[in-house]
Amino acid sequence: MSTDSINEISGPKITILTTSFPRFEGDSAGRFICNFARELSSVRVIAPHDSAVVKDVHPFPVEHFRYFFPESCQSLVYGAGLASRVKSNALRIFQLPFLLGSFFLSALKSAGQTQVFHAYWTLAGLVAIAVKFFTSIPVVINLWGSDILFTKLPVIWYLLCKILNRADAIICESQHFADQLIAKGISRQLITVLPNGVDLEQFKPLDKIPLRKRLSLPNDRPIIIAVGSLSHKKGHKYLLTALPKILESYGPVRVVIVGEGEFRSSLESTITKLNLADHVFLTGFQKGETIPHWLNAADIFVLPSLLEGTPNILLEAMACQLPVVATAVGGVGCVIEDGENGFIIPPRSDTRLAEAVISLLQDPALRERLSVKARNTVHSQYGSWKQQSAKLENLYSKILKPR
């Protein structure tokens, strides 16, 4: 059998390069990348090491490279993300050259087993392009909402743009983000818009009452939920500062914030300052498989982010038939039509956030209408991980065909 015939059966050999990937069962770090990887025919992953890594938890090979010594000091990635890590401790930036160098060597070593490098985020993209320079192996790069921050640094973005345009394909999760990148100099011919998948078997409406009992949540008041790492860009502070207005206008509610991160102490200070301890629950880290339970235990989902692409948690909340209040950032406006399948508000506006939540709390019919349309939107416009991974493999094949 020819090599081409084998490739048609098994799919091309893909090496995923990423700065974030699930380190243990239930870890939410890079969960969407893992969902893609599970559906690909032949894949291996290279990601940074972390003290929380558990070996052999994935059905495909994962190499975790060490990048700083002593190992206990490795702290640049994971958590709430690289930018948030550096913001909380500026000295971590000195680990960056070691991260890039170790990443490059690990990727280069894997070149003999790879037909395509697929890099997630800008830093991994730079590594992939560097390896391509030595090996000519084609490169696909996924860019996300956080990558747009580089465009605010003109000189750095000019250099990055020159490098990124050497990729064979660049994937964006929304047309909105693709248009932003094109306007900033990324070649239109390179860009493919490919949204993430949604697991509609896992994320679906469930009965609230038993879930609240299981999660020790109250049944005597509405629950407003936000899910995401505790970092500045997630905007949880604005949900907290909106809460006194909500309590005054509506009455008792419980705000549940699912996630962990470097911004936790700041949120705790805000809770204490505003005397909200009886109304807010910071759950800390929760395993990925429990997220549908937390969502379904709630009445309203809030996404108060300052910066996003098209976050999967938004689609998952909509799939669970929750009414949504989300900020107008990134590709959110491509998903939410204000007043039709959710509410869109300006970022950093606790007043508008409070108004939207109060209107939903006071009008059960409105909640029902928006939540049903939210679920219908996800079902009609977004595919499963298997469907989206098939599109990804078609892109790989297209890149490899001339070769």
VMD Tcl script that draws the C-alpha trace (Angstrom):
set ca {
  {0.00 0.00 0.00}
  {1.33 3.46 -0.90}
  {2.15 6.13 1.70}
  {-0.68 8.27 0.31}
  {-3.16 5.42 0.83}
  {-2.01 4.96 4.43}
  {-2.41 8.68 5.10}
  {-5.94 8.62 3.71}
  {-6.83 5.87 6.18}
  {-5.01 7.10 9.29}
  {-4.97 10.84 8.65}
  {-1.87 13.03 8.63}
  {0.50 12.92 11.59}
  {-0.17 16.10 13.57}
  {1.91 17.54 16.39}
  {0.05 20.09 18.49}
  {2.17 22.79 20.12}
  {0.45 24.64 22.95}
  {1.29 26.57 26.10}
  {-1.82 25.21 27.85}
  {-3.17 21.65 27.93}
  {-5.07 19.57 30.52}
  {-2.52 18.34 33.07}
  {-4.81 15.88 34.85}
  {-8.31 14.42 34.52}
  {-10.85 17.22 34.70}
  {-8.33 20.06 34.25}
  {-9.83 23.00 32.35}
  {-6.47 24.30 31.00}
  {-6.65 24.12 27.20}
  {-9.70 21.85 27.43}
  {-10.92 22.81 23.95}
  {-7.58 21.78 22.41}
  {-7.91 18.38 24.04}
  {-11.44 18.06 22.64}
  {-10.08 18.60 19.12}
  {-7.14 16.26 19.70}
  {-9.38 13.39 20.82}
  {-11.13 13.42 17.44}
  {-8.03 13.61 15.23}
  {-6.75 10.43 13.60}
  {-3.05 10.69 14.45}
  {-1.95 13.30 16.98}
  {0.67 14.01 19.61}
  {0.93 17.05 21.89}
  {3.88 19.08 23.18}
  {3.16 21.39 26.12}
  {5.07 22.92 29.05}
  {5.62 20.90 32.19}
  {3.88 21.78 35.45}
  {3.94 20.30 38.94}
  {0.29 19.27 38.53}
  {0.95 17.06 35.48}
  {-0.30 13.47 35.76}
  {1.16 11.06 33.21}
  {-0.85 8.97 30.78}
  {-4.24 10.62 31.27}
  {-4.79 11.12 27.53}
  {-5.41 8.51 24.80}
  {-2.56 9.99 22.71}
  {1.09 10.87 23.44}
  {1.69 14.09 25.39}
  {5.20 15.40 26.03}
  {5.60 17.95 28.83}
  {8.93 19.74 28.49}
  {10.67 21.35 31.45}
  {11.80 24.91 30.86}
  {13.20 26.31 34.12}
  {15.26 25.11 37.06}
  {14.71 24.49 39.85}
  {11.58 22.85 38.57}
  {9.55 24.18 41.50}
  {10.05 27.72 40.13}
  {8.35 27.02 36.78}
  {5.41 29.40 36.92}
  {5.06 31.26 33.61}
  {2.16 29.32 32.10}
  {-1.10 27.65 33.19}
  {-3.20 29.28 35.92}
  {-5.00 32.30 34.51}
  {-2.62 32.48 31.54}
  {0.80 33.88 30.73}
  {-0.21 37.56 30.71}
  {-1.98 37.26 34.05}
  {0.96 35.33 35.54}
  {3.41 38.07 34.55}
  {1.06 40.78 35.77}
  {0.94 39.19 39.23}
  {4.74 38.71 39.32}
  {6.80 40.66 36.76}
  {9.92 38.57 37.46}
  {8.29 35.64 35.68}
  {9.01 37.34 32.35}
  {12.63 36.21 32.71}
  {11.45 32.63 32.24}
  {10.19 33.44 28.74}
  {13.48 32.85 26.82}
  {13.87 29.49 28.58}
  {10.29 28.56 27.73}
  {10.74 29.40 24.05}
  {14.13 27.68 23.81}
  {12.96 24.46 25.46}
  {9.75 24.51 23.42}
  {11.73 24.87 20.17}
  {14.07 21.98 21.01}
  {11.17 19.69 21.92}
  {9.31 20.56 18.72}
  {12.41 20.15 16.55}
  {13.07 16.74 18.08}
  {9.55 15.64 17.09}
  {9.92 16.72 13.44}
  {10.65 13.19 12.21}
  {7.22 12.04 13.44}
  {5.27 15.03 12.11}
  {3.60 16.06 8.87}
  {1.96 19.23 10.23}
  {2.65 21.38 13.27}
  {-0.53 22.89 14.70}
  {0.27 25.70 17.15}
  {-2.17 27.31 19.56}
  {-1.58 30.98 20.45}
  {1.19 33.30 19.28}
  {4.11 31.94 21.33}
  {3.58 28.38 20.13}
  {3.15 29.80 16.62}
  {6.59 31.43 16.79}
  {8.10 28.10 17.83}
  {6.35 26.29 14.96}
  {7.57 28.84 12.39}
  {11.13 28.52 13.75}
  {10.99 24.74 13.34}
  {9.55 25.15 9.84}
  {12.62 27.23 8.93}
  {14.82 24.19 9.60}
  {12.50 21.40 8.43}
  {9.97 22.87 5.92}
  {7.16 21.10 7.82}
  {3.92 23.06 7.22}
  {2.43 25.07 10.08}
  {-1.16 25.82 11.14}
  {-1.61 28.46 13.85}
  {-4.73 29.06 15.95}
  {-4.96 32.66 17.15}
  {-7.41 33.78 19.86}
  {-8.82 36.90 21.41}
  {-5.89 37.32 23.80}
  {-3.46 37.40 20.85}
  {-4.95 40.72 19.73}
  {-3.13 42.34 22.66}
  {0.09 42.14 20.64}
  {-1.37 44.57 18.11}
  {-1.26 47.29 20.79}
  {2.56 47.11 20.62}
  {3.25 48.41 17.06}
  {6.92 47.46 16.73}
  {6.44 44.00 18.24}
  {3.30 43.38 16.18}
  {5.09 44.42 12.98}
  {7.70 41.72 13.60}
  {5.12 39.16 14.72}
  {2.98 39.82 11.66}
  {5.95 39.16 9.35}
  {6.58 35.86 11.13}
  {2.95 34.71 11.42}
  {2.39 35.32 7.71}
  {4.92 32.53 7.05}
  {2.40 29.99 8.35}
  {0.52 27.78 5.89}
  {-2.82 28.53 7.55}
  {-4.14 30.66 10.40}
  {-7.34 29.64 12.15}
  {-9.71 32.07 13.92}
  {-12.76 31.07 15.90}
  {-14.93 33.92 14.53}
  {-15.21 36.16 11.48}
  {-15.00 39.20 13.76}
  {-11.53 38.20 14.95}
  {-10.47 37.26 11.42}
  {-11.43 40.74 10.19}
  {-9.41 42.30 13.03}
  {-6.32 40.31 12.09}
  {-6.67 41.13 8.39}
  {-6.95 44.82 9.25}
  {-3.73 44.47 11.25}
  {-1.75 42.89 8.42}
  {-2.37 39.13 8.52}
  {-2.84 37.76 5.00}
  {-6.49 37.15 4.14}
  {-5.49 34.11 2.07}
  {-4.10 32.35 5.14}
  {-7.16 32.69 7.34}
  {-9.77 30.01 7.94}
  {-12.67 30.62 10.32}
  {-13.31 27.47 12.33}
  {-15.35 27.72 15.56}
  {-14.82 25.28 18.38}
  {-17.20 22.39 18.77}
  {-19.81 21.98 21.50}
  {-20.57 18.71 23.28}
  {-24.36 18.83 23.12}
  {-24.66 15.48 24.88}
  {-22.83 16.83 27.91}
  {-24.14 20.40 27.87}
  {-27.92 20.21 27.93}
  {-30.74 21.29 30.28}
  {-30.91 19.34 33.57}
  {-33.16 19.54 36.63}
  {-31.98 22.35 38.94}
  {-33.29 21.07 42.28}
  {-31.15 17.90 42.68}
  {-28.10 19.71 41.29}
  {-28.40 22.50 43.84}
  {-28.65 19.94 46.61}
  {-25.58 18.11 45.30}
  {-23.57 21.35 45.04}
  {-24.81 22.75 48.38}
  {-26.48 25.72 46.72}
  {-29.64 27.40 48.09}
  {-33.08 26.74 46.62}
  {-34.69 29.87 48.03}
  {-33.10 32.45 45.72}
  {-32.00 32.87 42.08}
  {-28.41 31.94 41.24}
  {-26.26 34.03 38.90}
  {-23.20 32.18 37.62}
  {-19.92 33.14 35.97}
  {-17.30 30.57 34.91}
  {-13.68 31.33 34.08}
  {-10.20 31.75 35.45}
  {-9.90 34.45 38.10}
  {-7.94 37.01 36.11}
  {-8.40 40.72 35.47}
  {-9.51 40.19 31.86}
  {-12.48 38.03 32.94}
  {-14.10 41.10 34.52}
  {-15.53 39.37 37.61}
  {-14.97 42.59 39.56}
  {-17.78 44.26 37.58}
  {-20.20 41.47 38.42}
  {-19.40 42.00 42.12}
  {-19.79 45.79 41.94}
  {-23.13 45.31 40.15}
  {-24.41 43.01 42.88}
  {-25.44 45.70 45.44}
  {-27.69 47.28 42.78}
  {-29.21 43.87 42.03}
  {-29.83 43.17 45.72}
  {-31.43 46.58 46.22}
  {-33.76 46.30 43.22}
  {-34.64 42.61 43.34}
  {-33.76 41.09 46.69}
  {-31.65 38.11 47.77}
  {-29.63 36.34 45.06}
  {-26.51 34.19 45.12}
  {-23.59 34.88 42.76}
  {-21.47 31.80 42.05}
  {-18.06 32.28 40.40}
  {-16.49 29.02 39.22}
  {-12.73 29.10 38.67}
  {-9.37 29.78 40.24}
  {-6.51 32.18 39.53}
  {-4.16 34.92 40.65}
  {-6.98 37.49 40.94}
  {-8.77 35.61 43.73}
  {-7.38 37.71 46.60}
  {-8.48 40.90 44.81}
  {-12.01 39.53 44.39}
  {-12.11 38.49 48.04}
  {-11.12 42.04 49.02}
  {-13.96 43.44 46.89}
  {-16.43 41.01 48.48}
  {-15.36 42.11 51.95}
  {-15.35 45.82 51.06}
  {-18.90 45.64 49.65}
  {-20.15 43.40 52.47}
  {-21.18 40.66 50.02}
  {-19.92 37.57 51.85}
  {-23.47 36.22 52.31}
  {-24.26 36.61 48.61}
  {-21.13 35.39 46.76}
  {-19.59 31.92 46.50}
  {-16.11 31.52 44.98}
  {-16.04 27.79 44.25}
  {-12.34 27.55 43.36}
  {-11.18 25.02 40.78}
  {-13.86 22.61 39.53}
  {-13.26 19.63 37.26}
  {-14.41 20.06 33.67}
  {-16.97 17.27 33.84}
  {-18.81 19.09 36.66}
  {-19.25 22.35 34.71}
  {-22.62 21.26 33.17}
  {-23.89 20.69 36.73}
  {-22.84 24.15 37.90}
  {-24.40 25.77 34.83}
  {-27.67 23.90 35.17}
  {-27.93 24.78 38.86}
  {-28.05 28.48 37.91}
  {-30.76 30.79 36.58}
  {-28.63 33.34 34.70}
  {-25.16 33.13 33.13}
  {-22.97 36.25 33.10}
  {-19.84 36.72 30.97}
  {-18.37 40.07 32.17}
  {-15.06 39.71 30.27}
  {-12.90 42.60 29.10}
  {-11.17 40.48 26.44}
  {-12.31 37.29 24.70}
  {-12.38 35.42 21.44}
  {-15.54 33.33 21.28}
  {-15.39 31.55 24.64}
  {-16.63 28.00 24.69}
  {-18.18 28.50 28.11}
  {-20.61 30.97 26.50}
  {-21.74 28.34 23.97}
  {-21.93 25.71 26.72}
  {-24.11 27.92 28.92}
  {-26.41 28.59 25.97}
  {-26.56 24.85 25.23}
  {-27.70 24.34 28.84}
  {-30.55 26.74 28.04}
  {-29.43 29.57 30.30}
  {-30.29 33.21 29.61}
  {-27.03 35.07 29.01}
  {-25.69 38.52 29.82}
  {-22.35 39.04 28.05}
  {-20.03 41.93 27.28}
  {-19.51 43.13 23.71}
  {-15.95 41.84 23.29}
  {-14.26 39.63 20.71}
  {-16.60 37.33 18.83}
  {-19.41 37.46 21.41}
  {-21.44 39.70 19.12}
  {-21.28 36.99 16.44}
  {-23.09 34.63 18.81}
  {-25.44 36.86 20.81}
  {-28.07 39.04 19.16}
  {-29.00 41.56 21.82}
  {-32.54 41.06 23.08}
  {-33.08 37.97 20.91}
  {-30.98 35.14 22.39}
  {-29.30 37.06 25.22}
  {-28.23 40.51 26.33}
  {-25.04 42.30 25.25}
  {-23.66 45.05 27.46}
  {-20.56 47.27 27.29}
  {-17.50 45.96 29.16}
  {-16.60 47.61 32.49}
  {-20.19 48.73 33.09}
  {-21.54 47.42 36.39}
  {-24.63 49.63 35.89}
  {-25.62 48.06 32.57}
  {-24.79 44.59 33.91}
  {-27.07 45.15 36.89}
  {-29.89 46.47 34.67}
  {-29.74 43.43 32.37}
  {-29.69 40.93 35.25}
  {-32.53 42.71 37.08}
  {-34.70 42.69 33.94}
  {-34.18 38.92 33.65}
  {-34.86 38.29 37.33}
  {-38.09 40.29 37.23}
  {-39.45 38.75 34.03}
  {-39.63 34.91 33.96}
  {-41.19 34.96 30.48}
  {-38.23 36.96 29.14}
  {-35.80 34.50 30.75}
  {-37.60 31.58 29.13}
  {-37.73 33.21 25.68}
  {-34.03 34.16 25.63}
  {-32.88 30.82 27.04}
  {-34.79 28.75 24.47}
  {-33.44 30.89 21.63}
  {-29.94 30.61 23.09}
  {-30.07 26.82 22.96}
  {-31.54 26.89 19.45}
  {-28.68 29.15 18.30}
  {-26.03 26.70 19.46}
  {-27.83 23.71 17.94}
  {-28.30 25.40 14.57}
  {-24.95 27.19 14.17}
  {-22.30 25.07 15.91}
  {-21.17 21.52 15.24}
  {-19.90 18.78 17.52}
  {-16.18 18.34 18.20}
  {-16.18 15.44 15.75}
  {-17.67 17.61 12.99}
  {-15.26 20.49 13.63}
  {-12.28 18.13 13.80}
  {-13.24 16.69 10.41}
  {-13.06 20.23 8.98}
  {-9.66 20.61 10.60}
  {-8.38 17.41 9.00}
  {-9.65 18.65 5.62}
  {-7.52 21.77 6.13}
  {-4.48 19.63 6.92}
  {-5.05 17.58 3.77}
  {-5.40 20.71 1.69}
  {-2.07 22.01 2.98}
  {-0.32 18.69 2.37}
  {-1.82 17.96 -1.05}
  {0.70 19.92 -3.18}
  {3.52 18.35 -1.19}
}
mol new
graphics top color blue
foreach p $ca { graphics top sphere $p radius 0.5 }
foreach p [lrange $ca 0 end-1] q [lrange $ca 1 end] { graphics top cylinder $p $q radius 0.2 }
display resetview
